[in-house]
Amino acid sequence: MSRTLSRPRRLSYSIAAVSALGIALTGCSSGSDSATDSSSPSSQQSASPEPSAVPASFKSTVTSVRSWVSDVGKKKDGQQTYGVNILEGTTQINDVTVRVRNMGTVDYTEGSGDFGGFVELVWSDGTTLGMRQNGAASFDESSEKTTFEADLEVINGSGSLSGTTGTGNWTGNRKASLGGAVVMKVTLDLVNAPKLITGEDNSRNPTPTETYSATIAP
């Protein structure tokens, strides 16, 4: 199902105020000291305008395509699982199909624990947006369901996405054991994102507008 996100596009300006204070110290031959204070008027300097972060979100179901995972210890007695699991799926950004790849490192005890690694979006021409992930998984034994929550940090992008930064997070769940399909809901705040993501021609040299609109769908 497609959904349209509407949000304000704002342009923020940062202004730095700098004050200079000069203090001159003079010494008298008679042994007494005197100090003369002088100050210069404060000055203001305007920095170059910086685009505000553009929010974007999408949903994808990713399934395991390759894994290197080991179990150690006894089941139901602190069994530990560690290794690497690679999951892939697709989503649509501005009506273009994009591959979603989660390259996760896992360190679980009885199904719960920390995970790391990377998440990336890959367009058909190879253009990529890479992100680090740092999260935790929680396994519910009664429902045999695992929930996930992770913070994301944009590393950078290739091609037209080069120079894109930002942060975000993703939440999700898995109804099967490790290696089963994971439903991911990703929310991002991107800075310097190009038209490929925003759908706007001037997104890298923005001017204030009333609204920003793009369609991002599962």
RATA-V860276 format. One record per residue. N is the residue number from 1. RES is the residue in three letters. SS is DSSP state (a for helix, b for strand, c for the rest). PHI is phi in whole degrees, -180 to 180 (* if undefined). PSI is psi in degrees with one decimal (NA if undefined). Layout:
n->{N:N}
res->{RES:RES}
ss->{SS:SS}
phi->{PHI:PHI}
psi->{PSI:PSI}
This chain:
n->{1:2:3:4:5:6:7:8:9:10:11:12:13:14:15:16:17:18:19:20:21:22:23:24:25:26:27:28:29:30:31:32:33:34:35:36:37:38:39:40:41:42:43:44:45:46:47:48:49:50:51:52:53:54:55:56:57:58:59:60:61:62:63:64:65:66:67:68:69:70:71:72:73:74:75:76:77:78:79:80:81:82:83:84:85:86:87:88:89:90:91:92:93:94:95:96:97:98:99:100:101:102:103:104:105:106:107:108:109:110:111:112:113:114:115:116:117:118:119:120:121:122:123:124:125:126:127:128:129:130:131:132:133:134:135:136:137:138:139:140:141:142:143:144:145:146:147:148:149:150:151:152:153:154:155:156:157:158:159:160:161:162:163:164:165:166:167:168:169:170:171:172:173:174:175:176:177:178:179:180:181:182:183:184:185:186:187:188:189:190:191:192:193:194:195:196:197:198:199:200:201:202:203:204:205:206:207:208:209:210:211:212:213:214:215:216:217:218}
res->{MET:SER:ARG:THR:LEU:SER:ARG:PRO:ARG:ARG:LEU:SER:TYR:SER:ILE:ALA:ALA:VAL:SER:ALA:LEU:GLY:ILE:ALA:LEU:THR:GLY:CYS:SER:SER:GLY:SER:ASP:SER:ALA:THR:ASP:SER:SER:SER:PRO:SER:SER:GLN:GLN:SER:ALA:SER:PRO:GLU:PRO:SER:ALA:VAL:PRO:ALA:SER:PHE:LYS:SER:THR:VAL:THR:SER:VAL:ARG:SER:TRP:VAL:SER:ASP:VAL:GLY:LYS:LYS:LYS:ASP:GLY:GLN:GLN:THR:TYR:GLY:VAL:ASN:ILE:LEU:GLU:GLY:THR:THR:GLN:ILE:ASN:ASP:VAL:THR:VAL:ARG:VAL:ARG:ASN:MET:GLY:THR:VAL:ASP:TYR:THR:GLU:GLY:SER:GLY:ASP:PHE:GLY:GLY:PHE:VAL:GLU:LEU:VAL:TRP:SER:ASP:GLY:THR:THR:LEU:GLY:MET:ARG:GLN:ASN:GLY:ALA:ALA:SER:PHE:ASP:GLU:SER:SER:GLU:LYS:THR:THR:PHE:GLU:ALA:ASP:LEU:GLU:VAL:ILE:ASN:GLY:SER:GLY:SER:LEU:SER:GLY:THR:THR:GLY:THR:GLY:ASN:TRP:THR:GLY:ASN:ARG:LYS:ALA:SER:LEU:GLY:GLY:ALA:VAL:VAL:MET:LYS:VAL:THR:LEU:ASP:LEU:VAL:ASN:ALA:PRO:LYS:LEU:ILE:THR:GLY:GLU:ASP:ASN:SER:ARG:ASN:PRO:THR:PRO:THR:GLU:THR:TYR:SER:ALA:THR:ILE:ALA:PRO}
ss->{c:c:c:b:b:b:b:b:b:c:b:b:c:c:b:b:b:b:c:c:b:b:b:b:b:b:b:c:c:c:c:c:b:b:b:b:b:b:b:c:c:c:b:b:b:b:c:c:c:b:b:c:c:b:b:b:b:b:b:b:b:b:b:b:b:b:b:b:b:b:b:b:c:c:c:c:c:c:c:b:b:b:b:b:b:b:b:b:b:b:b:b:b:c:c:b:b:b:b:b:b:b:b:b:b:b:b:b:b:c:c:b:b:b:b:b:b:b:b:b:b:b:c:c:c:c:c:b:b:b:b:b:b:b:b:b:b:b:b:b:c:c:c:c:b:b:b:b:b:b:b:b:b:b:b:b:b:c:a:a:a:c:c:c:b:b:b:b:b:b:b:b:b:b:c:c:c:c:c:c:c:b:b:b:b:b:b:b:b:b:b:c:c:c:a:a:a:a:c:c:c:c:c:c:c:c:c:c:b:b:b:b:b:b:b:b:b:c}
phi->{*:-87:-142:-104:-98:-119:-154:-70:-102:-121:-117:-106:-122:-111:-122:-106:-104:-121:-115:-115:-127:-108:-125:-107:-111:-124:-114:-99:-67:-78:102:-87:-107:-133:-128:-118:-98:-137:-135:-102:-61:-68:-123:-119:-131:-92:-85:-66:-63:-119:-70:-76:-67:-102:-75:-149:-145:-157:-128:-151:-102:-111:-123:-70:-111:-164:-152:-130:-129:-126:-110:-131:88:-96:-62:58:-143:80:-60:-112:-128:-143:146:-128:-131:-110:-119:-136:-161:-136:-147:-126:-124:52:66:-113:-73:-127:-81:-109:-125:-113:-105:-103:-101:-118:-146:-110:-123:51:89:-120:156:-91:-141:-139:99:-141:-124:-140:-107:-128:-82:-62:-88:95:-58:-132:-117:-104:-139:-85:-126:-143:-145:-141:-113:-130:-99:-102:-65:-66:-98:53:-120:-112:-109:-128:-150:-147:-90:-122:-130:-70:-82:170:-131:-108:58:-67:-90:-60:97:-77:-130:145:-138:178:-160:-143:-124:-173:-152:-140:-93:-117:-74:-54:107:-77:-67:-119:-90:-109:-117:-109:-126:-128:-119:-106:-112:65:-78:-85:-59:-51:-102:-81:81:-112:-62:-104:-66:-96:-136:-75:-119:-58:-132:-70:-140:-125:-139:-150:-105:-129:-136:-62}
psi->{130.8:149.3:147.9:126.4:126.2:128.5:157.3:141.5:118.0:153.0:123.6:145.0:138.2:135.4:125.9:130.0:130.1:127.4:135.4:133.1:120.8:134.3:120.4:130.0:129.2:148.6:140.8:146.1:-20.4:-5.6:-13.6:145.2:142.9:149.8:135.9:122.7:137.4:144.7:146.8:151.9:145.0:147.0:154.1:141.4:126.7:131.8:164.9:145.2:140.2:136.1:143.0:162.5:141.5:119.9:141.8:145.5:153.4:165.8:141.4:144.9:117.3:141.5:153.9:128.5:-17.9:142.8:150.0:89.7:139.4:144.7:134.2:152.1:179.1:144.5:143.0:21.0:48.3:27.6:135.1:144.5:131.2:156.6:-157.3:134.1:126.9:122.6:145.3:150.2:-168.7:161.0:-179.4:130.7:118.9:46.2:16.2:131.7:129.4:136.5:135.3:124.1:126.7:113.3:90.7:139.2:131.4:146.8:82.8:151.5:116.9:42.4:-7.6:148.5:-164.2:151.2:154.2:-149.7:-143.3:152.5:137.8:150.1:130.7:119.5:166.7:-27.5:5.8:-8.1:132.5:141.3:117.8:142.0:142.3:147.3:146.0:106.4:-172.8:144.2:143.4:119.9:128.6:110.6:-36.6:-39.9:-7.4:39.5:139.3:131.7:149.4:147.6:129.9:147.3:147.6:142.2:120.6:127.4:-53.0:-178.6:168.4:165.9:-132.7:-14.4:-2.3:130.4:-4.9:133.3:-179.7:-178.1:172.8:-161.5:166.0:146.6:157.1:-177.3:159.2:128.7:-5.2:-175.7:177.6:129.3:-14.3:173.0:139.7:128.9:118.8:132.1:111.8:134.0:129.0:149.5:106.6:137.5:135.9:31.9:137.7:-177.5:-30.3:-34.3:-44.3:-27.4:5.2:135.5:-37.2:26.5:-21.9:-9.0:66.3:152.1:150.8:130.9:162.7:-41.9:159.1:134.5:133.1:153.4:120.1:120.4:159.6:NA}
